[in-house]
Every structure is written in structure tokens, then in C-alpha cells.
Amino acid sequence: MQTRYDVIVVGAGHAGCEAAHAAARLGCRTLLLTIDLDKLAHMSCNPSIGGPAKGHLVREIDAMGGLMGRITDRSAIQIRLLNESKGPAVQSLRAQCDKRLYARLMKETLERVPNLDLRQAMVERIAPPNADTQCFTVTTHTGWRYLAPAVILTTGTFLRGRAITGEAVWGAGRAGEAPAMALSEDLAALGFPLVRLKTGTPPRLAAATIDFSLTELQPGSDKPLAFGHYYAELGETIPPPEYHGPPAPVYPHPQLNGWRPQLPCYQVHTTPEFHAIIRQNLHRAPLFSGIIEGVGPRYCPSIEDKIVRFADKERHSLFLEPEGWTTAEVYVQGCNTSLPEDVQWAMLRSIPALRNVELMRIGYAIEYDAVATGEITADMQTRRLRGLFFAGQINGTTGYEEAAAQGLMAGINAAHYVQGKPPVILGRAEAYIGVLIDDLTTKEIREPYRMFTSRAEYRLLLRGDNADLRLTPLAYRLGLVDGDRAAVVEQRRRQAEQALQQMHERCIFPSAAINNALEAQGVKPLNQPATVAEVLARPDVSYRQLRTAIPDLPDLSPSVAEQVEIGCKYRGYIARQEREVARMQKMEHRRIPPDFDYTTLPGLRNEARQVLMRFRPATLGQAGRLAGINPADVAIILFALERRQVHTDTEATYNQ
């Protein structure tokens, strides 16, 4: 038996959910296949969303009509703004979620999406299109076949996955779930080069056995924060958490009476005894004994790797994070490990707050297949097989947010592929999503890739606070958000631009009354006339303070006032980055034909030729970002493109 769809998504992790949602919203009949529907959008590692740069990705996903931000807001047990004392470019939201509630809300949301079917099945085989059907054939473990012209693979850690704790090794995509063995074989048979990567997860602790009096409290924010964009003009507010009943009584100091109920997290530190136990057992550590073959994330190392790499560090911070409102299971952030079980017990019990702790789940490493760099284009489509898209850890990334961002773009572009529309590609100056995908298509990924603010050269333009201003107009044109939402965003843009202009035009003249009013608000008095923008440019002055002191200033909404403040304080830096973007756009707009012949270019170095033929950059700007390509190589390509254009123009004139 067989059933036909427009788009089939294999895997229902964070990439798969966003991909299926986007494709269905764009009018494609879409199928989402997963091994276990109850584990849809499962947070198999840390039940948190956001963090530096990751929070920016989530804000952008929401601005594009995606799901992750709003599901997080409804399931969060705590939310905080990181780097609050620093500039707006690096400030980022991070939420601790109820992992089971998050998965349930995502499943219920997807079940209500028109054009989208959910199916529980293990995918065994994927066959490329043939001349008769022009469709991929996806075969499940029961023998049922699904056909579609576009398939999105979001396989996570399931491709030939194996779990490792000490000397114990077993096949698993994650604990308790079987790996996808045949799918790896299919990809290899189709010519895709595979690499082995590794990730890990820490032990989970029983909250009732933790002495919380010996921990440091990490409370949630005392002011409203959200990943989603909620517009008062549309009657929207930040949703309360959707849980039933009081939180588990084992967690002290819950924040139940603030702007929303929240649970704190708790900080502890490793001890000299903790370090000694690990060092004494390094010969039993799979990471060092040779059992683990895959490469792990350098920026999220296991605790045993930290002890070896940072041998002079006396202690490391660990964070005890509740996994939900009503569960007594606690995640140990910062303690990823694949050490033997007895070592995990001993090292954790060396920490004063954990002297009598009970481990509910043991930490383990997961080793899995990913597809090597250079196999996808900027629209998430594979080079070897048109109509096949990859998103998430199969592309060598790590993290829920990175996966969701890729899934969103893969879903959009799979739908456009089926509908015969041009691909949607975000640039590095448009979104962190654009930075992520550009890195995946131009850089050699030798370890699991994680997003950081430092990867974005235009990060002052790509702030979390302006994600909707940057991306919602595009999402509206694509059909991912409605007209009312787009209209509100456009109205706020106009208000911010008009207010900013007024701030530069309005002059404040020093007087006793003005200076007294400013001082009453904690603002340094004026010695000479200054524009409102000049006063706002001071680092310690807010628009709220100024308007209280000078009541006839415009009454701006908090979001518009925030844009005005940032525009005044960072005017010079923003202008400089905008000039850099304008210069780079010339390179980005210079397209390189897919069939461009690098073998005939005189003067091009062999190393450059090999890199260019492997990655096949779509633009001159993309070519310049490839490792091993220097400005002289770019100049040679530009000269060849110009000669090719002259030849084409001459030939067209002759034919006329």
C-alpha cells in the first residue's frame, strides 16, 4: 500500500516539527513521520530553550511564524535575560521548560494544523525518484510506502546511533529508543559521505535527596519576558504556564506570586574530591579509552574533558535544573558524562549538597552519523539529490534552537520546491538563521556546530529585540503570518523611525526647572543645549526617565521606546555596520552559475579550485567566505564572471 504527499518529514524533533509546520502552512499536503509520537519535540538533553545567540534564533523563528518561541512561553518554568548588563547585541533570553509539557503542547498544536498528518512509524528505506512517479519512496518498518516529490530528513542522533556509559555500549538514538540503521546505509549508498559525531547528557537526580540549603539560588526574572512576539494591538499578552496543580513541594523558594509562577534553579560547584575521582578513573572513561570514536562539541565538553583540559581550574559550576513543574527529576547542567555508573555516583556525592543524592538516570554519550560538510546548498537541499532536504543534527549541528531554525527554512524551501517557486535564503546581514545556514554551507564542520553571537559579524543589527522588524514582513509575503500581525509590526517600525527623527530634532535648553526635573529622575543636568537623542545616548539614561522629566515628549510603547533608545545610544556603530553590509551586498548579489567551470580558470590555485568545486558557492560573497579562498582567488572568479557576462551580452546582440 502507498500514500502520496507533497512533502514528507522524517523525524519529529525540533527540526522536524518546524519543517512540517512551515510546509503545511504554505499549502503543501505534509506528512510527519516519527518513531514515537509521545516523544515528539522531546527534550532529550537539557530542558531549556535559548541562551547566547540561541535565544536570537528562537526570536527569529517566532518572527517567521514558527512554533518554538510560543510553545516555550507556555511551558516555561523559569525565564531569564542573560548578559543584561551588556549591550543589546549580546543580550539573550533563556528559559527552563517543563519537558513533558513542551512536548505535549507541540503535539497538540501540530495536530490542529491543516494539511498536516502525523504518523508513528520507523522509516527503514528512502528510495530516490524514478521516471514513473517522480517521487521519493519512503518505506516504513511495516512495509507501508509513502510517496512525495520532496523529503526532509531530520534524523537527530538516530543515524547508526549508539549510547555509551563506561564499557557498556548499546544501539540507541537516545536512551530507550532504537537507532535508524538502514537509513544510514541508504544515505551512504546514495553517495553521501558520513562522519561520526558525539554528544552527551548528564545524570538526573532525585530532588528529594538534594540538600538545597547548600545550593545558591538562581531565580527567574521578576519582570515579564517572552520569546514570542505578543502585540497588545491584537489583544495578545504573554501566556501563563499551562500546568495543573501546585509545583512539586521538593523545590524550595518557588516564585508563585510574581508576574507568572516560576521555579528557581540551584547552583553548586565541583570539589577537589570530585576532580580526584574523575582523574583516578580516566582509564575507564570511554572518551579517553578509545570506545568513543565520534567528535564532540568543543564548547560543551563532558565533565571529564573539562577536568583534563582545564587542569588548573579548582572548581566548575554545575546547575541543578528541575525538569518540570510536578516531577522530582533534576537535570545537572554542566555535568555531561559517559563515565561508568559507579564513578558518576561517587563524583556527585562528593559535592556537599549532593552527599546523599540518588541518581534517577545515568549520564551517557551518544555517537551518531552526520552528513559531511558541503552536501547541502543554502536552501537546505542536497546537492546530490534534488528534492531531498536535510535539517538539524544530520548537518553537523548541536542544539534544539539550531535544529528548529534549519527545520523552518527546510520546510519553507521544500514547499517552494514542490510549488515551483524560488528558494528563500536569508543573508548573514538579515538573521542569525542566515549566519547559521551560511556557515553550514561554506565552512568545514569538524565538530558539532553551535551558534554564538561572535559568529555574526553584523550582530548589532541582528538583535533579539528587532527580530520581528527584520523578518515578519518576509514571513507575511510568504504566507506564514497573517496580515494583522504584519500590519502591527509595520506600524511599530514607522513609529520608531518617526520618534527617532523627533529625538534628533527636538532640542532641550538647560534651565533650573529642566535640570531639577532631570536630576529627580537620576539624569545628570545639562550644561548646554542638547537634542533629546544626545541625552538618550548617555549609557545610564532611559526614555522613561526623560519623558517623566519632560512630559511633552511622545508617549511611546515599551517596544518602540526600546528601539528609539538603541537607535540613539548605538547610532554610530549601527551606521558603520550598515555601511559594511552595503559593501558586502555587492558581492552577495554577484551570482555564480551552478555549472561554473573552475577547472579552466587561469591563475586559480589548485587548493582554491578544489574547495570551490566541492562547495559550489552560489555568490561571490559566499566564495570569499570559504576556508582556503583568498582575495586573489575572488578577483580571478570576478574577472571570469565579467568576461562570461560580456560574451553572453555579445552573443545576445549578435542573435538579434
N, C-alpha and C positions, 0 to 999 in steps of 0.2 A: 504494500500500500504506500501511496505517496501523496503529499500535500504541497501545494505551491504557495510561496510568499514572495513579496518584493525584496525584503531584507530579512536575513536570519542572523541573530546574535547568539554566539556560543559562549556561555559563561555569564552568570548574573552577579558578579561582584560589582564594585563601584563603577568600573568602566562599562560593563555590560548594561547596567541599569540606565546610565545616562545615554548610552548609544541607542538602546531600544526606545527610550522615551523620545529622543530627538527625532529618530527616523519615523516613528508613528505620528508625532505631532506634525511632521512635514507631509503627511498624507500617504505614507507607504504602509502596506499591509505587512506587519512586522511580527516575527516570532522570536521569543526569548527562551533559550534552552538552558537548563541548569541541572546539575546533579541532584540538588536538594532544594526545593522551593522554600523550605523553612530556614535555609541558610542564605537566602537572597540578601545581598548587601551586608553580609556578615562581616563584623569587625574581628578578624581572626587574630590580630595583634592588639595594639593599644586602642581602646575605645575612645579615641579623641579625634577631633577634626580641627585642622588649622595649624597655626604656628607660623614662624617667619616664612614669608613667600607662599607657603601652603594656604594660609588664610586669604591671600590675594587671589589665588586660583579659585577658591570657593566663592568669593565675592563675584568674580568674573563669570563663573558657571551660573550663578543666580541671575546676573545681569543678562545672560544669554538665554534665560528661560529654563535653566537646568534645575535639578531637584535637590542636590546635596545640601545647599545652604538652608533651605526651609525645613527639610527633614531634620537637620541638626538643631535648628532652633526649637523644634517641637520635642526633641528627645534629649536635650542637653540637661545635665545635672549641675553643670557649672560652666561659666564663660568668663574669659578674661581678655584684656587688651595687653599684648606683650610689647615691650620697648616703648612704653607710654612716655617715658622721659626723653625719648629721642625724637628725631624728625618724622614727619608723616610718611616718608617713603618706606621706612622700615617698621612702622607700627603694624601689628597684625593680630587678628583675633585667633583665639584658641579655645575650643570648647571640649569639655569632658562629656561623653554621651552615655546614656543607658543603651548598651549594645543590643539588647534584645528588643527594646522599644524602637530603636532606629531601624532595625531590620523589618519589624512588623509594619511600621509606618510606610517604609519604602514599598513593601509588597502590596499593602492596601492601596497606595497611590497608583502603582503601576496597573493594578487590576482594574482601575477605573479609566484608564487611558484608551480612547477609541483607537481602532486599528492595531491594537497590540494583544497578542496571545502569549500566555505563559505556559510552559510545558516542563515537567520534570522528566529528564532523560539524560543518560550518559551518551555523549557523542563518540562513536567509535571510528567513523571514517568521514573524510571530506574528499569528494571527487571533483576535479575541475570541470568546467562546462564542456559539453560535447556539441557536435554540429546539429543534433536533433533538437535539444531543449534550450541551448544557450544559457543553461543554468548550472550552478553548483548543485551537487547532490550530497546532502548531509544525512548520514545513516546513523541511527541510534542503536543502543545495545539490544533492543527488541527487534531490530530489523526494519523498523519504520523509516521511510525516506522522506525528507523534506527538500524541496527544490526552490532555489532563488537565484536571481542574477547577481545578487550582492550578499556576501557573507562577512561578518565582523567577528574575528576571533579575540576574545578577552579571557584567556585561559588562566590568568593569575599564576599561581605557583604549582599548577596541576600537571604541567607537561613533564612526564617522567619524574614526578616529584618523589622525594624520599625524605623521611623525618629521621633525625639523629639525636640521640641522647647518650652520651658516653659511648660504649661499644654497641649499644642497641641501635639497629638500623632497620626501618621498615618502609614499605611503599606507602606514600600518602601525599595528597595535595595539601592537606593540613591535617591536624590530629583527628583521627576518626573517619577520614574520607579518602576514598581510593584515588590514586593518581590516574591521569589520562596517558596511557602508554601508546596506544595505537595512533593517536593524533600526532604525537611526536614523530612517529615513523612515517606518517603521511607527509608531514612538512619536509622531512629530510628527503623523501622520495621525490618531492616536487622541486628539490634543489636548494631549499632554504638552509643556509649554514646555521647550525645551532651552537650555542655556548652554554656553559653551566654557571649559574649564579646561585647565591646563597643568601638567605635571610634568617631571622631567628625571632624567638619570642621568650619572654621571661616566665618564671613560675607565677602561679596565682595563689594568694594566701587567704586563709580563713580570718575574716575581720575580727571575730570574737577572741582570737588568740593573739591579737596585737595590743601592746601597751601604748595606746595613743597618747598617754600623758608624757611619754618620752619622745614625741614627734613634734615637728614645727608645723603650725597650721598654715595652709595655703588656701585662703578663702577666695570665693568668686567675686566678680565685680559688684560694687554697690551702686552702679548706675547702669541703665539699660544699654545692652549691646546685642547685636544680631548679625548673622551672616547674610540673611535675606534682606532685600530692599522692600521696605513697607512704606506705603505712601498714604499719609493722612487724608490727602485729597480724594483718595479712593476708599476711605473708611477703613484702611488697614492699620493694624497695630502688631507689635511683636507678640506672637502666640505664647501662651503659657505652656509649661511642660505637660505632656499628656501621660500622666501616670495616675494610678488609682491607689489610694491609701497612703498612710504616712511612710516616710523612708525607714529603712531598717534601723532599729534602735542601737545597733552596734557602733554607729558613726557619731562621735561627739561633735558638738558645736555646729549643727546644721543651721543654715541660713534660711529660715522658713518665713520670715516676716518682711523681707525686703521687696524689691520691685518684682521679683519672681523667686520661688523656692530654689535653693541651691544646696549642694553638698560640698564641703571643703575637700581638698586633697591634703596629704600629710608628707612632710619631708623627713628623711633620715639620712645618715651618712655611713659609708663603709668604715671599718675599723682596721687597725693593724692585724688583728687576728683574722679578719675576713680576707685580707690580702695574702697572709701567710698560708691559709688553707688552699687558696687557688694556686699559689706558686708550688706548693707541695704536690699538687695533683695535675700539673701541666702535662705530664707524660700520659695522662688519661684523657686529656682534652681532645676531642675529635678535630678541633681547629688546628692543633699542632701535631697530632699523631698521624695525619695523612688520610684519615677517614673522610673528611670533608674535602671535596675537590673544587667546588664552586667558589667564586669570588664574592665576598660580602661587601656591604656598603661601608666605605671608609668613614663616613660621617655619622654612622650609627653602629659602632662596633659592639661586639659582645663584651660582657664584663671581664672575661678572662683576657680578651685582646687589650682592653683598657689597662689592666694591671701590668701587662707586658710592655705595651707601647709607652705608657706614662709611669714608668717605674719609680720616678722621683716624687710622684704625687702622693700625699699622705692619705687622702680620702677622696671619695667620689660621692656625689649626691644621688640619692635614689628617692623616687616619689611614689607614695602609696596612693593609688587612684581607684576609688570604688568603681565597679563595672556596671552599676545600675542603682536605681532607687531602692529596690527591695531585696537585691541579692547581697549576700555577705562575702562575695568573692572580690578580692582586691588585686589589681594589676600592679606589678613592681616596675615602674618606668625607670629605664637606665640599667636594667639587670638582664638583658638578653643573654642567654647562655645555652650551651649544649653539653655542659659538664655532666658527669654521671650523677644519678639521683642522690646518692649519699653525700656527694660534695655539695650539691645545692642545699640540702637540709643543713649541713654543718655551717656553711658560709653565712646563710641568712640568720641562723640562730646565734651568730657571733655579734650581731647588732643588738644593742641594749633593748630597743623597743620590740625586738623580734625574738627574745630569748626563748619563749615558749610557743613560737609560731607553728602552725600546722599548714603544710602545703596541700592545696586542693588539686592543683595541676602542676606538672613538672615542666620546666622550660625545655625547649628543643630547637634545633636548627632545621630549616627546610632547604633542600637543594633541588633545583629545577632547571628545565631548559628554557632558554630565551632565544629569540632570533637575533643574529649578529647585526651590527650596525650597517647601515647602507641599504637595507632591504625595503624601506618604505619611503614614499615621497611625502611632500608637505601636506597632502590631503589625507594622509594615513593609509593610503592604498599601497599595496605591494608592487614592486617593480616587475616581478616575475609573472604575476598573475593578476590581470586587471579584474576588478570586481571583488577582490579579496582584500579586506582591511584588517589591520592589527591595532589593538589598543591595550594599554596597561602594561603589566609586568612582562608580557611577551616581547615588548620592545626594549626591555632592559631597565625599566624604571622601578622605583620603590615608592610606596605611599598611596593611601586612598585618594588623596587630592589630585596627584599627578595622573592616576588612573582615570578618575572621573573626567578630568579635563580632556584627556585623549579620547575617551569614550564619547563625549559630547561632540567633538569635531568629527570623529569617525562616523557617528550616526548621521550628522548633517551631510557629510560628503558621500556616504553610501546612498542616502536618499537622492541626492543630486545626481549621482552616477546613474541610478535607475531611471530618473526622470529626464536625463539628457541635459541637465543644467551644469554650468561651470562650477568647479570646486570652490569652496570657501576656505581661504588661507589667511590667518591672522599674522600680521607682521610683528617683528620684535618691538616696534615702537607703538603697537596697538594694545598689546596684552601680554601678561605673563604666560598665558596659554601659547601665544605666538613664540615667545622665547623658548618654552619647553619643546615645542614641536620642531622649531628650527635647530635646536641643539641635537635633537634625536636624529635629524636628517643630515647634519653637517659635521658632527663630532664623533670620534671613535669612543664608544661607550665600553669601558673595560671593567666597570663595576656598576652595581645598581645605582641608577641616576636619581638624584634627589634635587628638588628645586630650592634655591636660595635667592635672597634679594640681590646678592652680589653677582648673580648670573645675568641680571637685567641691567644693561648699560644705560637705559632711559628710565630707571626706577622712579625718579621724581615725577615722571608723567604717568606712571602706572601704579598709582596709589590705590589702596582699598577703598578710600572714600569717594573716588570718582569712577568706579567700575561701571556703574550704570550710565554715566555720561559718555563713556567711551564705547560701550558695547550694546546697550539696549536699542539704539536706533538701527543697528545692523540686525539684531535679533527680530525687530519688528518687520524689517524688509524681508527677512527670511520666512516669517510666519511663526516664530517661536514665542513671541509675546504679543498681547493684544494692543489695539490702538490706544485704549485709555491709559495704559501704563506708559507707552511711548510718549503720549502727549504730556503727561505729568513730568517725565524726565526732560523733555524739550523745554517745558515751561521753566523748570528749575535752572536749566542751562542759561536761558535768556535772563532770568532774574539775577543769577550770579554775575553774568557779563555786565548787565546794566549797573548793578550795585558796585562792582569793581571800578567801573568807569566813574561813577559818582564819588567813590572814595578818593580817586586821584584828582578829581576836580574840586572837591569841597575843601576849603582852607579853614583852619582853626587859628584864630588870633588869640594870643595869650592875654588873659585878663585875670583879675583876682577871682571873679566868680568861676571862670572856666577852670583855673588851676585848683581852686578849692574842691570843685566837683571831681576833677581827675584824681586828686590826692585822696579823696574819700573812697575812691574805688581802687586805691593802691597803684595808681598810674603816676609816674614821675611828671611833675608840672612842666609846662612849655616855657622856654626862654625866648623863642622866636616863632613866627608863624610857621605852620606846618600843615600839610594835607592830612586828611584822615588816614590815607594809605601809608604815609610816612610814620604816623603814630602807631598804626597797626603793625608796621614792620618790626617794631620792637619785640624781642622774644617773649617778654612777660606780659604783653597786653592782648586782651581778647576783645572781640567785637561786643560781647555782652557788657564788659566793663565800660567801653566807650559809649555805648548807647545809654547806659544808666547815667553817665555823666553828662551826655549831650542828647537829651530825649528826642530832638527833632531829626536824628538820624533815622534812616529807613528801618522799619520793623521786619527783620529777616527771619525766616525759619532757621532752625539749627543747622540743617544741611546746607542751606545757601550761605549762611554766615561762615560755616567751616570753609567753603570754597573761597570766599572773599578773604578770610584770614590767611589761608595758604597762598593765595594769589599775591597778597601784599608782602608777606614775610619771605617768600622764596621767588620773588619776581625775577631777579637776575639769573638765578640758577635755572628756573623754568625756561626763560628766554634762550639761554645758552643751549639747553638740551633740545629745544625746538629747532634751533639753527643746525645742530648736529643731525637731527632727524631729516631736515630738508636736504642736507648734503647727501645723506645716505640714500634717500629716496631715489635719487638719480640712478644709483647703482641697482637698487631693488627693482626699478621699472625697466631695466635693460634685460629683457628675457633672453635665455639661451635655448635654442630649439632642442627638443628631446633627442633628435638624431644628430646633433652636432658632432662632427668628426674631429676629435682631439689628436688623432694619430698623424694628421697631415700638417699640424701647426709647426712651422719652423721656429726654432729657438726655445720651445717649451721643454723644460727639464723632464726627464723620464719619471722622476718621483711625482711631479705635479701631474703628468699625463695619467699615471696610474690612479692617483687619487680622484681626479676629475672623471675618469671613466667608471670608477666604482660608485661614486656618489651621484653623478649626473645632476649637478646643481641646476635649478630652474632659472636663477637670475645671476647676474654678475656679482651682486652683493653677497648672495649665498656662496658663490665660488670663492670670494675673498675671505670668507669665514672658515673655510675648510682647513684643517690642520695640514701643514706642508705646502700651502699655497702662499706665495709672497706677492708683493705689489707688481713685480716684473711679470709674473705669470698672468696676473689680471690684465695688465696692459697688453700682453700678447693676445689674450682672448678678445679684449675690446677691439683691437685693431682688426682681428679676423672677422668679428661680427660686423664691423663697419664696412669692410670690403665685401662681405656677403650681402649686406643691405644694398650697397652701390650696384653690385652685379644684378640683384633682384630687380631694382628700380630700372636699370638699363634694359634688362630683358623685357620688362613690362612695357616700357616705352616703345621698344622695337616691335613688339607684338601688336601694339595699337596701330 
